[in-house]
């Protein structure tokens, strides 16, 4: 799993399709503008983006959001990103407190089926 908290960290995902990188960057810019570029992403308000790279990352995401991502965690939204490369990803926002959210970018092939019902 890759964890990003600031737009300056975007180089860590340069290997992903451009449509996914653009979505991640847009979300990171909002977090930086609204909560500050120097915030501690794990302790301060705002949140961060996680990019899941393998199925075992789902368990780690469940721990981060405080709910079972595979069966029951309820996202604020789920969107599908269809890339020119034919790859497909989902992006989901999980609200984890009054002013803290985790945005999860997940390859479609490992996105839990129940989560797709929110797309």
Beta strands, then each sheet from edge to edge (+ up, - down):
strand 1: 2-4
strand 2: 46-51
strand 3: 77-82
strand 4: 88-97
strand 5: 100-107
sheet 1: 1+ 2- 5- 4+ 3-
end
